[in-house]
Amino acid sequence: MTDASVIPVDVQADIRGRLAAAEREHGVRVLLAVESGSRAWGFASPDSDYDVRFIYAPPPDWYLDIEEKRDVIEYPIVDEIDINGWDVRKALNLFRRSNPAFVEWIQSPIVYAQEGFFADKSRELLPKVYDCARGIGHYRSMAWNNYRGYLRDNLVPLKKYFYVLRPLLAIRWIERFGRPPPIEFDRLLAMLDGDDRLLGEIARLLEKKKAAGEMERAARIEPLNAFIESELAAADARSLVKGSKGETLALLNALFREVLAETGHRVQVG
């Protein structure tokens, strides 16, 4: 995993300060904090928010009361920093279902904080837990929703091309390799090797996107629309059969208990 060096130093310091404040305010320990969204994907606009997501562990006895408790920590967006997190039990339950947000968080190339073994162990378990059919279903739905909603007009939001292209290339990755796709857009472009015309169109669009505002619109790009429509039709023609991941519950329960044991030890030592 890489560090957050692509993020301005003052923004990094602000984010880490807010994470430390969240730990103190809620009495939790941040296990992993990453950048999510367009900055992690590699096609942020100059005015894109910083989408900071984190997984945290409360003290073990937090889980012993009978009443339900809030299992997320959320803050309003301030100075373009959007920060919120999930309790580790919630996160692992979502991991069990191949939740796309969690799967992308643990693969983010921009890491603000990582403590203990939770993140590395989750990445190690990812190939065993991930359901490729669920992944394809998610990315197909994401591509269709953004295409239908934004890319059929004469003037279209530039960023929405990437919200369709990235999931379509992710589908190709899953089908080719049978494992979770990377979240970085430039790595997914390997799925277009040999299609120089399409790669050229995407490269030009990417340069425009990185210089444009979040809401910038431009004329529809017909070669990209033709590719998108072809890929969507091909994705719809495939049947999805979910795999059997019966052993994953035991693996994730074990990880949960290990995290609680480590957190309890730290609380006692502290």
N, C-alpha and C positions, 0 to 999 in steps of 0.2 A: 504494500500500500504506500501511496505517496503522502506527503504532508500538504499543508494548506498554503504553500509558498506562492501559488497563483493568486491568492487573495491579498489585498493590501494589508500591510502590517498593522495599521491602526484599526482596520476592521477586524482582523484576527484577534487583537487584544480586546476589543469591545465584546466580541462574541464569547471569548473565553471568560471574560469578566461576568457576563450574564449567566453563563453556565455555572460558574462558582456561586453566584448569588442564588440561582435556583436550587443548588445543593443545600445551601444554608437555610433558605426559606422553607423548603419542604422536608429537610432532614433525609435526603437521599444521596446516592452516589451515582454519578454519571459513568456508565460503562463504555459508551461509544457516542460520539457526536460528529456528525458529518454534514457536508453540503449536499443538498438534494436539488433536483430540478435542473434548469437550463445551464447553470454554471457547472454542475457536475457532468452534465451531458456533453458540454463543449460548444454550445451555441448561444451563450448569453448575449443580450443586448447591453449597451452601456448603462441603461437604467433598470436592469433586472434586479429584483429583490435578491437578498441572500436568504436562501431557504435552509435554515439550520434545523436538523432533526436529531434527536438523541434518545437513547435507551437508558433507563435508570433503574437502580435497585433500592428499594426502601429497606429498613431494618427487617430481619426475618419475622419478628412478632407482628409486623403490620398485617400479615396474612392470617393471623389467628383469631381476629374478631369475626363475629357472625354477620355483621352488616356489610353490605356492599359499599365499596369505597371508589372514589374517582381514580381511574388508572391512567390518566393523562395529565400532563402539565402543559399549559398553553399560555402564551403571552401575546398581547397586541403587537402589531408591526410598528416598530419605532426606527426611524432613520434607515429604512429599507431593509431592516433585519427582521425576518419572520422566524421565530424560534418556538418549537414545541417538541414534546417527547412522550414516549410510551413507557409504562411500567414493564419490567422484564417479563412478567408472566403473560401480560397482554401480547407483547412482542413475540414470544415463543408460540403462543396459540395461533397467531397470525402466520408465523413462519411455517407451522404445521400445514397450513392451507396454501402454502406457496404465495402468500400475500405479496403482490408486486412491489408495494412500497418498501416493505421490510427487505425483500430480496435485493432491491436497488440500494437501500441504505448501507447494507453490509458490504456492498461492492463499490461504494463511492470512492473515487480517487482523491477526494478532498476530505481529509480527516482532521477535525479540530481537537479531539480528545479521545483517548482510548486507554482504559484502565482494566487491569485483570485479564482473564483469559476469555471472557465472553465473546468478543468480536472474532478473535482468531478461531475459536472453537466453532462458532456459527458458520464461518466461511468454510471450515473443514467439513461440516455436516451438510453444506448446501447441496452438493451433488446427490447425497443420499435422500434428502428431504424434498427436493424440487420436483414438482410434477410438470413435465413438459407440456402435456395437454392443457393444463390450467394456464401455463404461461402463454401458449399460443392463443388460447381463448381470450385472455386479457389483452394481448397486443392487437389481435384482430379487432376487438371491440373498440379499443382506443383509436386505431387507424380509421375505422369506419365513422365513428362519432365526429372526429375532427374533419374528415373529408366532407361528410354530409353537411356539417355545420358551417364550414368556412371556405372550402376550396372550389366551389362550383360557380361562384360569381365571376364577373369579369375582373374586378379588383379584389384581391385576397390579402389577408394578413400574412406577411412574410414568414413569421415564426410558425404559423400553422403547417407549413410544408414540413417542417422538422418534426412536428407532433404527429405527422402521418408517416414520413419516411423512416424515422427511427423505429417505430414498432414493426413496420413491414420488414425492415432489415433484421430486426430481432427475431421475427418468425423464421426467416431464412436461416439464421444462426442456429436456432433450436432444432430445426429440421435437419440441418447438416451435421451438427455435432452432438445432439442429444443432451445438451446441458444448458444451464442458464446463460443468457447472453450478457456480454459486458454492457455497462451503461454508457460508455463513452461513444459518441457518434462516430468519431474518426476510426475507431476500431471496427465498428459495424460496416463501414464502407468497404471492408475487405470482401463483403458479400457481393460487391459489384465489380470485382476484378474482371478486366477485359471489356467492360462497357465504358469506353473512354468518353463517348458523347454524354452519357448520363452523369458520369463523374465530373465532367467539365461544367455541366449545368448546375450541379450541386455545389461545386467549389465557388462558382460565381455568386450563387444565392447565399452561401455561407458568408462571404465577404460583405455582401449587402446587409445581411442580418446582424452581423457583429458591429456594424456602424450605425444601424438604424435604431429608432425607438421601439419600445415594445409593441406599439399599436401601428407601426408603419405598414402601409398597404402598397401593393404594386400590381401590375397586370399579371393575370394568370399565366403560368409557364406551361405551355402545351406539352412539351416532351415529358415533363415531370407528371403532369396529370395523366398522360397516357400510360406511363409506367405504374402509377398508383392504381389506376383503374384495373389494369391487368393483374397486379398483385392481389388486389382485393378480391377479384373474381376467382383467382386461383386458391386463395385462402378459404373462400366460402365453399369451394368444391370439395374440400378435404373434410373427412369425418374425424372427430377428436375422441379418442378413447383414453380415459384417465387411467393412469397406472396404479398399481397397488403399492402403497407405502406403509404397510402395516407396522413395520418395525420402528417408524419414526417417533411415535409417541414415547416409547421407552427411551430413545436417545435424547429427546428434548426434555423429558422429565428429569433425566440424569443431569443434564446441563443446568436446568433450573435449580436443582438441589445443590449442585456444586457452587453456583453463584450465591445462593443463600448462605451456604456454609462459609464461603470466603467473606461475604459481607458481614456475617455474624462475628467472625474472627476479628475483622477490622474494627467493628464497633467495640468489642471487648478490649482490644488493644488500645484503641483511642480513648 
